[in-house]
Amino acid sequence: MAKRKTGWPFQEGFLNDGAQEIHLFTDYRWNDGSVSRRWHVDPKLFDADLAELRPVSLKASDPSDQ
């Protein structure tokens, strides 16, 4: 039986144009070592090199933050 392929987000790209923050993409790391990017906007309209990269944490947030 083949091993099931699973992935998890590890970073996101945002662009702040001064008026709004745009969530451009989410990068995923898969259990086979590959990485893929899911775009939330048309990638032809935005330059990924200008994105602010933020790490994704899958840990539960501290209730005191709420």
All heavy atoms as TSV, in Angstrom:
chain	resi	resn	atom	element	x	y	z
A	1	MET	N	N	0.835	-1.177	0.000
A	1	MET	CA	C	0.000	0.000	0.000
A	1	MET	C	C	0.883	1.245	0.000
A	1	MET	O	O	1.847	1.344	0.760
A	1	MET	CB	C	-0.909	-0.018	1.233
A	1	MET	CG	C	-1.887	1.101	1.258
A	1	MET	SD	S	-3.038	0.809	2.639
A	1	MET	CE	C	-4.105	2.154	2.394
A	2	ALA	N	N	0.563	2.203	-0.850
A	2	ALA	CA	C	1.358	3.417	-0.973
A	2	ALA	C	C	1.116	4.351	0.207
A	2	ALA	O	O	0.019	4.400	0.765
A	2	ALA	CB	C	1.005	4.130	-2.270
A	3	LYS	N	N	2.173	5.063	0.560
A	3	LYS	CA	C	2.066	6.035	1.636
A	3	LYS	C	C	1.224	7.218	1.166
A	3	LYS	O	O	1.410	7.731	0.071
A	3	LYS	CB	C	3.467	6.514	2.028
A	3	LYS	CG	C	3.481	7.433	3.210
A	3	LYS	CD	C	4.910	7.780	3.593
A	3	LYS	CE	C	4.931	8.732	4.764
A	3	LYS	NZ	N	6.296	9.118	5.117
A	4	ARG	N	N	0.310	7.646	1.999
A	4	ARG	CA	C	-0.567	8.756	1.659
A	4	ARG	C	C	0.222	10.067	1.687
A	4	ARG	O	O	0.978	10.338	2.624
A	4	ARG	CB	C	-1.710	8.820	2.651
A	4	ARG	CG	C	-2.699	9.882	2.345
A	4	ARG	CD	C	-3.819	9.872	3.349
A	4	ARG	NE	N	-4.711	10.959	3.073
A	4	ARG	CZ	C	-6.007	10.912	3.202
A	4	ARG	NH1	N	-6.564	9.807	3.640
A	4	ARG	NH2	N	-6.748	11.937	2.929
A	5	LYS	N	N	0.039	10.892	0.664
A	5	LYS	CA	C	0.732	12.175	0.584
A	5	LYS	C	C	-0.028	13.213	1.410
A	5	LYS	O	O	-1.221	13.420	1.216
A	5	LYS	CB	C	0.831	12.629	-0.872
A	5	LYS	CG	C	1.689	13.848	-1.065
A	5	LYS	CD	C	1.882	14.139	-2.538
A	5	LYS	CE	C	2.731	15.366	-2.731
A	5	LYS	NZ	N	2.945	15.667	-4.152
A	6	THR	N	N	0.669	13.815	2.358
A	6	THR	CA	C	0.069	14.854	3.184
A	6	THR	C	C	0.964	16.088	3.167
A	6	THR	O	O	2.173	16.003	2.948
A	6	THR	CB	C	-0.119	14.390	4.643
A	6	THR	OG1	O	1.145	13.996	5.166
A	6	THR	CG2	C	-1.094	13.248	4.737
A	7	GLY	N	N	0.347	17.232	3.388
A	7	GLY	CA	C	1.102	18.481	3.383
A	7	GLY	C	C	0.603	19.428	4.447
A	7	GLY	O	O	-0.479	19.242	5.006
A	8	TRP	N	N	1.410	20.426	4.752
A	8	TRP	CA	C	1.035	21.433	5.738
A	8	TRP	C	C	1.621	22.773	5.315
A	8	TRP	O	O	2.674	22.842	4.693
A	8	TRP	CB	C	1.519	21.025	7.125
A	8	TRP	CG	C	2.991	20.780	7.197
A	8	TRP	CD1	C	3.949	21.664	7.567
A	8	TRP	CD2	C	3.686	19.567	6.872
A	8	TRP	NE1	N	5.196	21.090	7.497
A	8	TRP	CE2	C	5.062	19.800	7.068
A	8	TRP	CE3	C	3.272	18.308	6.431
A	8	TRP	CZ2	C	6.020	18.819	6.832
A	8	TRP	CZ3	C	4.242	17.348	6.190
A	8	TRP	CH2	C	5.594	17.604	6.402
A	9	PRO	N	N	0.919	23.865	5.624
A	9	PRO	CA	C	1.428	25.186	5.268
A	9	PRO	C	C	2.625	25.544	6.139
A	9	PRO	O	O	2.658	25.205	7.324
A	9	PRO	CB	C	0.246	26.110	5.547
A	9	PRO	CG	C	-0.558	25.402	6.578
A	9	PRO	CD	C	-0.357	23.933	6.314
A	10	PHE	N	N	3.633	26.205	5.545
A	10	PHE	CA	C	4.779	26.619	6.341
A	10	PHE	C	C	5.097	28.105	6.191
A	10	PHE	O	O	5.813	28.673	7.012
A	10	PHE	CB	C	6.007	25.759	6.044
A	10	PHE	CG	C	6.629	25.986	4.696
A	10	PHE	CD1	C	7.677	26.868	4.540
A	10	PHE	CD2	C	6.164	25.298	3.583
A	10	PHE	CE1	C	8.257	27.062	3.297
A	10	PHE	CE2	C	6.733	25.481	2.342
A	10	PHE	CZ	C	7.781	26.374	2.192
A	11	GLN	N	N	4.589	28.754	5.136
A	11	GLN	CA	C	4.753	30.203	5.036
A	11	GLN	C	C	3.696	30.787	4.118
A	11	GLN	O	O	3.133	30.098	3.270
A	11	GLN	CB	C	6.152	30.596	4.569
A	11	GLN	CG	C	6.456	30.339	3.128
A	11	GLN	CD	C	7.867	30.770	2.753
A	11	GLN	OE1	O	8.635	31.230	3.576
A	11	GLN	NE2	N	8.217	30.603	1.513
A	12	GLU	N	N	3.429	32.088	4.339
A	12	GLU	CA	C	2.457	32.809	3.527
A	12	GLU	C	C	3.100	34.093	3.029
A	12	GLU	O	O	3.998	34.638	3.674
A	12	GLU	CB	C	1.207	33.144	4.347
A	12	GLU	CG	C	0.471	31.915	4.824
A	12	GLU	CD	C	-0.726	32.247	5.683
A	12	GLU	OE1	O	-0.559	32.989	6.665
A	12	GLU	OE2	O	-1.818	31.757	5.359
A	13	GLY	N	N	2.635	34.568	1.892
A	13	GLY	CA	C	3.139	35.804	1.326
A	13	GLY	C	C	2.050	36.862	1.304
A	13	GLY	O	O	0.933	36.601	0.848
A	14	PHE	N	N	2.395	38.051	1.801
A	14	PHE	CA	C	1.454	39.162	1.862
A	14	PHE	C	C	2.066	40.377	1.173
A	14	PHE	O	O	3.287	40.557	1.165
A	14	PHE	CB	C	1.142	39.539	3.314
A	14	PHE	CG	C	0.360	38.507	4.052
A	14	PHE	CD1	C	0.989	37.448	4.690
A	14	PHE	CD2	C	-1.019	38.582	4.107
A	14	PHE	CE1	C	0.274	36.493	5.375
A	14	PHE	CE2	C	-1.754	37.617	4.797
A	14	PHE	CZ	C	-1.107	36.581	5.434
A	15	LEU	N	N	1.210	41.216	0.634
A	15	LEU	CA	C	1.635	42.479	0.033
A	15	LEU	C	C	0.780	43.575	0.639
A	15	LEU	O	O	-0.449	43.484	0.645
A	15	LEU	CB	C	1.455	42.446	-1.480
A	15	LEU	CG	C	1.945	43.664	-2.240
A	15	LEU	CD1	C	3.460	43.804	-2.113
A	15	LEU	CD2	C	1.563	43.552	-3.698
A	16	ASN	N	N	1.435	44.606	1.179
A	16	ASN	CA	C	0.725	45.740	1.755
A	16	ASN	C	C	0.943	46.922	0.823
A	16	ASN	O	O	2.071	47.391	0.658
A	16	ASN	CB	C	1.241	46.049	3.158
A	16	ASN	CG	C	0.388	47.059	3.879
A	16	ASN	OD1	O	-0.220	47.924	3.264
A	16	ASN	ND2	N	0.354	46.948	5.192
A	17	ASP	N	N	-0.137	47.403	0.216
A	17	ASP	CA	C	-0.019	48.515	-0.731
A	17	ASP	C	C	-0.284	49.867	-0.082
A	17	ASP	O	O	-0.431	50.875	-0.762
A	17	ASP	CB	C	-0.938	48.309	-1.935
A	17	ASP	CG	C	-2.411	48.389	-1.599
A	17	ASP	OD1	O	-2.749	48.668	-0.431
A	17	ASP	OD2	O	-3.229	48.178	-2.511
A	18	GLY	N	N	-0.337	49.897	1.246
A	18	GLY	CA	C	-0.580	51.131	1.968
A	18	GLY	C	C	-2.042	51.318	2.334
A	18	GLY	O	O	-2.359	51.940	3.332
A	19	ALA	N	N	-2.939	50.804	1.535
A	19	ALA	CA	C	-4.370	50.917	1.806
A	19	ALA	C	C	-4.946	49.601	2.312
A	19	ALA	O	O	-5.894	49.593	3.090
A	19	ALA	CB	C	-5.112	51.352	0.549
A	20	GLN	N	N	-4.363	48.490	1.851
A	20	GLN	CA	C	-4.864	47.188	2.261
A	20	GLN	C	C	-3.741	46.164	2.207
A	20	GLN	O	O	-2.742	46.357	1.524
A	20	GLN	CB	C	-6.020	46.743	1.375
A	20	GLN	CG	C	-5.633	46.540	-0.075
A	20	GLN	CD	C	-6.810	46.093	-0.921
A	20	GLN	OE1	O	-7.803	45.635	-0.412
A	20	GLN	NE2	N	-6.691	46.241	-2.223
A	21	GLU	N	N	-3.931	45.087	2.953
A	21	GLU	CA	C	-2.990	43.975	2.926
A	21	GLU	C	C	-3.610	42.859	2.107
A	21	GLU	O	O	-4.764	42.492	2.326
A	21	GLU	CB	C	-2.713	43.506	4.349
A	21	GLU	CG	C	-1.672	42.424	4.425
A	21	GLU	CD	C	-1.311	42.100	5.846
A	21	GLU	OE1	O	-2.121	41.445	6.513
A	21	GLU	OE2	O	-0.227	42.524	6.274
A	22	ILE	N	N	-2.856	42.332	1.161
A	22	ILE	CA	C	-3.355	41.295	0.265
A	22	ILE	C	C	-2.622	39.994	0.555
A	22	ILE	O	O	-1.389	39.955	0.553
A	22	ILE	CB	C	-3.151	41.705	-1.208
A	22	ILE	CG1	C	-3.831	43.045	-1.478
A	22	ILE	CG2	C	-3.669	40.630	-2.140
A	22	ILE	CD1	C	-3.420	43.687	-2.786
A	23	HIS	N	N	-3.388	38.934	0.799
A	23	HIS	CA	C	-2.813	37.601	1.009
A	23	HIS	C	C	-2.578	36.996	-0.376
A	23	HIS	O	O	-3.519	36.598	-1.053
A	23	HIS	CB	C	-3.785	36.761	1.830
A	23	HIS	CG	C	-3.250	35.433	2.220
A	23	HIS	ND1	N	-4.041	34.478	2.786
A	23	HIS	CD2	C	-2.019	34.888	2.143
A	23	HIS	CE1	C	-3.326	33.401	3.042
A	23	HIS	NE2	N	-2.091	33.628	2.647
A	24	LEU	N	N	-1.323	36.940	-0.799
A	24	LEU	CA	C	-0.992	36.494	-2.148
A	24	LEU	C	C	-0.977	34.982	-2.294
A	24	LEU	O	O	-1.534	34.444	-3.247
A	24	LEU	CB	C	0.365	37.052	-2.571
A	24	LEU	CG	C	0.514	38.568	-2.605
A	24	LEU	CD1	C	1.946	38.931	-2.986
A	24	LEU	CD2	C	-0.480	39.181	-3.564
A	25	PHE	N	N	-0.294	34.295	-1.390
A	25	PHE	CA	C	-0.112	32.851	-1.542
A	25	PHE	C	C	0.180	32.185	-0.215
A	25	PHE	O	O	0.515	32.844	0.765
A	25	PHE	CB	C	1.021	32.544	-2.529
A	25	PHE	CG	C	2.353	33.141	-2.161
A	25	PHE	CD1	C	3.175	32.540	-1.216
A	25	PHE	CD2	C	2.789	34.311	-2.753
A	25	PHE	CE1	C	4.391	33.094	-0.870
A	25	PHE	CE2	C	4.010	34.877	-2.421
A	25	PHE	CZ	C	4.809	34.264	-1.474
A	26	THR	N	N	0.042	30.859	-0.220
A	26	THR	CA	C	0.442	30.002	0.890
A	26	THR	C	C	1.331	28.907	0.322
A	26	THR	O	O	0.991	28.293	-0.688
A	26	THR	CB	C	-0.790	29.373	1.577
A	26	THR	OG1	O	-1.660	30.424	2.012
A	26	THR	CG2	C	-0.393	28.522	2.764
A	27	ASP	N	N	2.488	28.691	0.956
A	27	ASP	CA	C	3.404	27.625	0.549
A	27	ASP	C	C	3.204	26.418	1.449
A	27	ASP	O	O	3.056	26.557	2.667
A	27	ASP	CB	C	4.856	28.097	0.644
A	27	ASP	CG	C	5.215	29.108	-0.426
A	27	ASP	OD1	O	4.507	29.192	-1.443
A	27	ASP	OD2	O	6.226	29.816	-0.249
A	28	TYR	N	N	3.202	25.236	0.832
A	28	TYR	CA	C	2.988	23.973	1.552
A	28	TYR	C	C	4.198	23.066	1.388
A	28	TYR	O	O	4.796	23.000	0.307
A	28	TYR	CB	C	1.761	23.235	0.998
A	28	TYR	CG	C	0.472	23.960	1.256
A	28	TYR	CD1	C	0.019	24.949	0.395
A	28	TYR	CD2	C	-0.287	23.655	2.381
A	28	TYR	CE1	C	-1.167	25.627	0.642
A	28	TYR	CE2	C	-1.482	24.324	2.637
A	28	TYR	CZ	C	-1.904	25.309	1.760
A	28	TYR	OH	O	-3.075	25.977	2.008
A	29	ARG	N	N	4.545	22.365	2.457
A	29	ARG	CA	C	5.598	21.351	2.421
A	29	ARG	C	C	4.916	19.998	2.561
A	29	ARG	O	O	4.064	19.800	3.421
A	29	ARG	CB	C	6.589	21.572	3.554
A	29	ARG	CG	C	7.756	20.602	3.510
A	29	ARG	CD	C	8.859	20.988	4.487
A	29	ARG	NE	N	9.559	22.176	3.993
A	29	ARG	CZ	C	9.662	23.328	4.647
A	29	ARG	NH1	N	9.113	23.456	5.838
A	29	ARG	NH2	N	10.315	24.341	4.136
A	30	TRP	N	N	5.297	19.069	1.679
A	30	TRP	CA	C	4.678	17.750	1.645
A	30	TRP	C	C	5.595	16.712	2.261
A	30	TRP	O	O	6.812	16.889	2.304
A	30	TRP	CB	C	4.337	17.395	0.197
A	30	TRP	CG	C	3.344	18.358	-0.365
A	30	TRP	CD1	C	3.627	19.540	-0.998
A	30	TRP	CD2	C	1.932	18.275	-0.300
A	30	TRP	NE1	N	2.469	20.188	-1.323
A	30	TRP	CE2	C	1.410	19.426	-0.923
A	30	TRP	CE3	C	1.047	17.339	0.209
A	30	TRP	CZ2	C	0.050	19.657	-1.029
A	30	TRP	CZ3	C	-0.308	17.564	0.095
A	30	TRP	CH2	C	-0.787	18.719	-0.522
A	31	ASN	N	N	5.003	15.597	2.707
A	31	ASN	CA	C	5.781	14.556	3.382
A	31	ASN	C	C	6.726	13.810	2.441
A	31	ASN	O	O	7.528	13.001	2.884
A	31	ASN	CB	C	4.872	13.572	4.133
A	31	ASN	CG	C	3.939	12.807	3.236
A	31	ASN	OD1	O	3.637	13.220	2.117
A	31	ASN	ND2	N	3.468	11.670	3.715
A	32	ASP	N	N	6.674	14.096	1.139
A	32	ASP	CA	C	7.649	13.510	0.215
A	32	ASP	C	C	8.808	14.471	-0.050
A	32	ASP	O	O	9.669	14.215	-0.885
A	32	ASP	CB	C	6.983	13.100	-1.104
A	32	ASP	CG	C	6.440	14.278	-1.897
A	32	ASP	OD1	O	6.548	15.442	-1.452
A	32	ASP	OD2	O	5.881	14.031	-2.990
A	33	GLY	N	N	8.821	15.625	0.662
A	33	GLY	CA	C	9.901	16.596	0.523
A	33	GLY	C	C	9.632	17.700	-0.486
A	33	GLY	O	O	10.387	18.658	-0.573
A	34	SER	N	N	8.553	17.585	-1.243
A	34	SER	CA	C	8.247	18.604	-2.248
A	34	SER	C	C	7.567	19.811	-1.608
A	34	SER	O	O	7.049	19.739	-0.492
A	34	SER	CB	C	7.374	18.024	-3.363
A	34	SER	OG	O	6.117	17.633	-2.850
A	35	VAL	N	N	7.613	20.931	-2.328
A	35	VAL	CA	C	6.997	22.175	-1.888
A	35	VAL	C	C	6.102	22.669	-3.012
A	35	VAL	O	O	6.456	22.572	-4.187
A	35	VAL	CB	C	8.078	23.231	-1.554
A	35	VAL	CG1	C	7.465	24.591	-1.284
A	35	VAL	CG2	C	8.914	22.780	-0.366
A	36	SER	N	N	4.932	23.198	-2.660
A	36	SER	CA	C	4.042	23.777	-3.670
A	36	SER	C	C	3.476	25.090	-3.144
A	36	SER	O	O	3.465	25.345	-1.943
A	36	SER	CB	C	2.923	22.809	-4.044
A	36	SER	OG	O	2.104	22.544	-2.931
A	37	ARG	N	N	3.030	25.914	-4.076
A	37	ARG	CA	C	2.479	27.230	-3.734
A	37	ARG	C	C	1.046	27.304	-4.222
A	37	ARG	O	O	0.753	27.025	-5.381
A	37	ARG	CB	C	3.322	28.320	-4.380
A	37	ARG	CG	C	2.766	29.716	-4.161
A	37	ARG	CD	C	3.782	30.771	-4.523
A	37	ARG	NE	N	4.813	30.773	-3.490
A	37	ARG	CZ	C	5.952	31.440	-3.577
A	37	ARG	NH1	N	6.227	32.148	-4.653
A	37	ARG	NH2	N	6.835	31.393	-2.600
A	38	ARG	N	N	0.142	27.708	-3.339
A	38	ARG	CA	C	-1.255	27.938	-3.704
A	38	ARG	C	C	-1.482	29.442	-3.739
A	38	ARG	O	O	-1.350	30.131	-2.730
A	38	ARG	CB	C	-2.199	27.306	-2.688
A	38	ARG	CG	C	-3.648	27.579	-3.046
A	38	ARG	CD	C	-4.588	26.819	-2.145
A	38	ARG	NE	N	-5.950	27.149	-2.516
A	38	ARG	CZ	C	-6.818	27.745	-1.715
A	38	ARG	NH1	N	-6.478	28.036	-0.484
A	38	ARG	NH2	N	-8.021	28.021	-2.132
A	39	TRP	N	N	-1.759	29.946	-4.917
A	39	TRP	CA	C	-2.014	31.367	-5.097
A	39	TRP	C	C	-3.466	31.678	-4.757
A	39	TRP	O	O	-4.377	30.943	-5.130
A	39	TRP	CB	C	-1.729	31.781	-6.543
A	39	TRP	CG	C	-0.263	31.905	-6.816
A	39	TRP	CD1	C	0.571	30.920	-7.249
A	39	TRP	CD2	C	0.536	33.071	-6.667
A	39	TRP	NE1	N	1.845	31.408	-7.380
A	39	TRP	CE2	C	1.850	32.732	-7.027
A	39	TRP	CE3	C	0.266	34.378	-6.249
A	39	TRP	CZ2	C	2.896	33.649	-7.000
A	39	TRP	CZ3	C	1.306	35.287	-6.229
A	39	TRP	CH2	C	2.598	34.924	-6.590
A	40	HIS	N	N	-3.674	32.802	-4.061
A	40	HIS	CA	C	-5.019	33.268	-3.722
A	40	HIS	C	C	-5.448	34.419	-4.633
A	40	HIS	O	O	-6.568	34.911	-4.513
A	40	HIS	CB	C	-5.077	33.709	-2.260
A	40	HIS	CG	C	-4.613	32.646	-1.315
A	40	HIS	ND1	N	-5.258	31.443	-1.157
A	40	HIS	CD2	C	-3.533	32.591	-0.498
A	40	HIS	CE1	C	-4.612	30.707	-0.267
A	40	HIS	NE2	N	-3.562	31.376	0.145
A	41	VAL	N	N	-4.533	34.846	-5.506
A	41	VAL	CA	C	-4.776	35.904	-6.486
A	41	VAL	C	C	-4.181	35.439	-7.810
A	41	VAL	O	O	-3.483	34.424	-7.866
A	41	VAL	CB	C	-4.123	37.243	-6.057
A	41	VAL	CG1	C	-4.725	37.767	-4.771
A	41	VAL	CG2	C	-2.619	37.093	-5.920
A	42	ASP	N	N	-4.402	36.175	-8.863
A	42	ASP	CA	C	-3.802	35.850	-10.159
A	42	ASP	C	C	-2.306	36.143	-10.080
A	42	ASP	O	O	-1.897	37.294	-9.907
A	42	ASP	CB	C	-4.454	36.693	-11.251
A	42	ASP	CG	C	-3.966	36.342	-12.647
A	42	ASP	OD1	O	-2.949	35.621	-12.783
A	42	ASP	OD2	O	-4.606	36.793	-13.613
A	43	PRO	N	N	-1.439	35.126	-10.180
A	43	PRO	CA	C	0.005	35.344	-10.028
A	43	PRO	C	C	0.608	36.234	-11.113
A	43	PRO	O	O	1.696	36.774	-10.924
A	43	PRO	CB	C	0.595	33.933	-10.073
A	43	PRO	CG	C	-0.441	33.089	-10.705
A	43	PRO	CD	C	-1.767	33.721	-10.408
A	44	LYS	N	N	-0.089	36.409	-12.216
A	44	LYS	CA	C	0.416	37.288	-13.272
A	44	LYS	C	C	0.313	38.756	-12.886
A	44	LYS	O	O	0.971	39.604	-13.478
A	44	LYS	CB	C	-0.354	37.044	-14.573
A	44	LYS	CG	C	-0.174	35.652	-15.121
A	44	LYS	CD	C	-1.067	35.436	-16.315
A	44	LYS	CE	C	-1.072	33.963	-16.698
A	44	LYS	NZ	N	-2.146	33.669	-17.634
A	45	LEU	N	N	-0.517	39.058	-11.882
A	45	LEU	CA	C	-0.741	40.450	-11.491
A	45	LEU	C	C	0.160	40.920	-10.347
A	45	LEU	O	O	0.206	42.112	-10.056
A	45	LEU	CB	C	-2.205	40.641	-11.079
A	45	LEU	CG	C	-3.254	40.337	-12.150
A	45	LEU	CD1	C	-4.650	40.508	-11.579
A	45	LEU	CD2	C	-3.049	41.216	-13.364
A	46	PHE	N	N	0.872	39.976	-9.682
A	46	PHE	CA	C	1.680	40.323	-8.520
A	46	PHE	C	C	3.060	39.691	-8.620
A	46	PHE	O	O	3.204	38.579	-9.112
A	46	PHE	CB	C	1.000	39.855	-7.235
A	46	PHE	CG	C	-0.314	40.532	-6.978
A	46	PHE	CD1	C	-1.493	39.956	-7.419
A	46	PHE	CD2	C	-0.367	41.733	-6.311
A	46	PHE	CE1	C	-2.710	40.569	-7.188
A	46	PHE	CE2	C	-1.582	42.357	-6.083
A	46	PHE	CZ	C	-2.752	41.784	-6.522
A	47	ASP	N	N	4.059	40.385	-8.111
A	47	ASP	CA	C	5.435	39.882	-8.089
A	47	ASP	C	C	5.692	39.230	-6.728
A	47	ASP	O	O	5.706	39.916	-5.701
A	47	ASP	CB	C	6.408	41.035	-8.327
A	47	ASP	CG	C	7.851	40.595	-8.409
A	47	ASP	OD1	O	8.137	39.389	-8.207
A	47	ASP	OD2	O	8.701	41.453	-8.683
A	48	ALA	N	N	5.884	37.937	-6.721
A	48	ALA	CA	C	6.097	37.201	-5.469
A	48	ALA	C	C	7.349	37.678	-4.739
A	48	ALA	O	O	7.438	37.568	-3.519
A	48	ALA	CB	C	6.177	35.703	-5.741
A	49	ASP	N	N	8.322	38.220	-5.464
A	49	ASP	CA	C	9.552	38.703	-4.832
A	49	ASP	C	C	9.306	39.907	-3.926
A	49	ASP	O	O	10.121	40.212	-3.061
A	49	ASP	CB	C	10.592	39.059	-5.888
A	49	ASP	CG	C	11.093	37.843	-6.645
A	49	ASP	OD1	O	11.067	36.732	-6.061
A	49	ASP	OD2	O	11.508	37.997	-7.801
A	50	LEU	N	N	8.187	40.606	-4.119
A	50	LEU	CA	C	7.865	41.770	-3.299
A	50	LEU	C	C	7.055	41.404	-2.054
A	50	LEU	O	O	6.803	42.255	-1.204
A	50	LEU	CB	C	7.079	42.793	-4.125
A	50	LEU	CG	C	7.781	43.351	-5.357
A	50	LEU	CD1	C	6.850	44.287	-6.119
A	50	LEU	CD2	C	9.071	44.069	-4.982
A	51	ALA	N	N	6.673	40.146	-1.946
A	51	ALA	CA	C	5.824	39.708	-0.828
A	51	ALA	C	C	6.600	39.670	0.476
A	51	ALA	O	O	7.785	39.338	0.519
A	51	ALA	CB	C	5.257	38.323	-1.122
A	52	GLU	N	N	5.899	40.008	1.548
A	52	GLU	CA	C	6.432	39.833	2.894
A	52	GLU	C	C	6.110	38.406	3.300
A	52	GLU	O	O	4.935	38.010	3.335
A	52	GLU	CB	C	5.766	40.807	3.862
A	52	GLU	CG	C	6.169	40.589	5.301
A	52	GLU	CD	C	5.326	41.399	6.273
A	52	GLU	OE1	O	4.734	42.413	5.878
A	52	GLU	OE2	O	5.243	40.979	7.443
A	53	LEU	N	N	7.138	37.608	3.576
A	53	LEU	CA	C	6.940	36.210	3.950
A	53	LEU	C	C	6.751	36.097	5.457
A	53	LEU	O	O	7.505	36.696	6.228
A	53	LEU	CB	C	8.130	35.365	3.514
A	53	LEU	CG	C	8.385	35.314	2.016
A	53	LEU	CD1	C	9.620	34.485	1.718
A	53	LEU	CD2	C	7.184	34.776	1.270
A	54	ARG	N	N	5.741	35.334	5.834
A	54	ARG	CA	C	5.461	35.102	7.256
A	54	ARG	C	C	5.355	33.608	7.492
A	54	ARG	O	O	4.657	32.902	6.766
A	54	ARG	CB	C	4.147	35.752	7.656
A	54	ARG	CG	C	4.144	37.255	7.486
A	54	ARG	CD	C	2.815	37.819	7.917
A	54	ARG	NE	N	2.698	39.205	7.524
A	54	ARG	CZ	C	1.567	39.883	7.522
A	54	ARG	NH1	N	0.442	39.288	7.898
A	54	ARG	NH2	N	1.536	41.136	7.145
A	55	PRO	N	N	6.035	33.118	8.529
A	55	PRO	CA	C	5.930	31.689	8.841
A	55	PRO	C	C	4.541	31.355	9.362
A	55	PRO	O	O	3.866	32.193	9.971
A	55	PRO	CB	C	6.986	31.473	9.922
A	55	PRO	CG	C	7.216	32.820	10.514
A	55	PRO	CD	C	6.919	33.826	9.444
A	56	VAL	N	N	4.115	30.141	9.100
A	56	VAL	CA	C	2.824	29.648	9.590
A	56	VAL	C	C	3.095	28.756	10.787
A	56	VAL	O	O	3.962	27.883	10.745
A	56	VAL	CB	C	2.087	28.843	8.494
A	56	VAL	CG1	C	0.849	28.173	9.056
A	56	VAL	CG2	C	1.733	29.743	7.333
A	57	SER	N	N	2.348	28.966	11.864
A	57	SER	CA	C	2.444	28.113	13.037
A	57	SER	C	C	1.164	27.302	13.138
A	57	SER	O	O	0.058	27.845	13.051
A	57	SER	CB	C	2.624	28.953	14.303
A	57	SER	OG	O	2.548	28.121	15.439
A	58	LEU	N	N	1.312	26.008	13.309
A	58	LEU	CA	C	0.144	25.139	13.450
A	58	LEU	C	C	-0.173	24.864	14.912
A	58	LEU	O	O	-1.045	24.073	15.224
A	58	LEU	CB	C	0.382	23.821	12.709
A	58	LEU	CG	C	0.582	23.953	11.217
A	58	LEU	CD1	C	0.825	22.589	10.581
A	58	LEU	CD2	C	-0.617	24.623	10.551
A	59	LYS	N	N	0.542	25.539	15.818
A	59	LYS	CA	C	0.273	25.381	17.244
A	59	LYS	C	C	-0.958	26.200	17.619
A	59	LYS	O	O	-1.215	27.252	17.057
A	59	LYS	CB	C	1.469	25.861	18.072
A	59	LYS	CG	C	2.703	25.035	17.834
A	59	LYS	CD	C	3.864	25.574	18.648
A	59	LYS	CE	C	5.108	24.755	18.358
A	59	LYS	NZ	N	6.278	25.302	19.045
A	60	ALA	N	N	-1.688	25.708	18.607
A	60	ALA	CA	C	-2.864	26.437	19.099
A	60	ALA	C	C	-2.413	27.750	19.708
A	60	ALA	O	O	-1.370	27.823	20.377
A	60	ALA	CB	C	-3.611	25.594	20.117
A	61	SER	N	N	-3.184	28.798	19.496
A	61	SER	CA	C	-2.826	30.093	20.047
A	61	SER	C	C	-3.061	30.111	21.557
A	61	SER	O	O	-3.874	29.355	22.098
A	61	SER	CB	C	-3.620	31.207	19.378
A	61	SER	OG	O	-4.994	31.025	19.616
A	62	ASP	N	N	-2.363	31.000	22.209
A	62	ASP	CA	C	-2.488	31.172	23.654
A	62	ASP	C	C	-3.837	31.830	23.936
A	62	ASP	O	O	-4.145	32.871	23.372
A	62	ASP	CB	C	-1.345	32.062	24.133
A	62	ASP	CG	C	-1.313	32.233	25.633
A	62	ASP	OD1	O	-2.302	31.896	26.318
A	62	ASP	OD2	O	-0.288	32.705	26.143
A	63	PRO	N	N	-4.670	31.251	24.801
A	63	PRO	CA	C	-5.995	31.824	25.082
A	63	PRO	C	C	-5.916	33.260	25.601
A	63	PRO	O	O	-6.843	34.028	25.446
A	63	PRO	CB	C	-6.598	30.902	26.134
A	63	PRO	CG	C	-5.771	29.682	26.144
A	63	PRO	CD	C	-4.442	30.014	25.527
A	64	SER	N	N	-4.792	33.639	26.202
A	64	SER	CA	C	-4.665	34.996	26.710
A	64	SER	C	C	-4.550	36.013	25.572
A	64	SER	O	O	-4.698	37.203	25.780
A	64	SER	CB	C	-3.463	35.125	27.652
A	64	SER	OG	O	-2.268	34.908	26.932
A	65	ASP	N	N	-4.273	35.542	24.352
A	65	ASP	CA	C	-4.194	36.424	23.185
A	65	ASP	C	C	-5.560	36.833	22.693
A	65	ASP	O	O	-5.705	37.753	21.896
A	65	ASP	CB	C	-3.448	35.750	22.023
A	65	ASP	CG	C	-1.976	35.560	22.325
A	65	ASP	OD1	O	-1.469	36.215	23.255
A	65	ASP	OD2	O	-1.335	34.756	21.629
A	66	GLN	N	N	-6.586	36.122	23.116
A	66	GLN	CA	C	-7.946	36.369	22.612
A	66	GLN	C	C	-8.570	37.558	23.279
A	66	GLN	O	O	-8.375	37.873	24.376
A	66	GLN	CB	C	-8.811	35.133	22.821
A	66	GLN	CG	C	-8.244	33.910	22.170
A	66	GLN	CD	C	-8.140	34.011	20.639
A	66	GLN	OE1	O	-9.067	34.496	19.999
A	66	GLN	NE2	N	-7.049	33.580	20.074
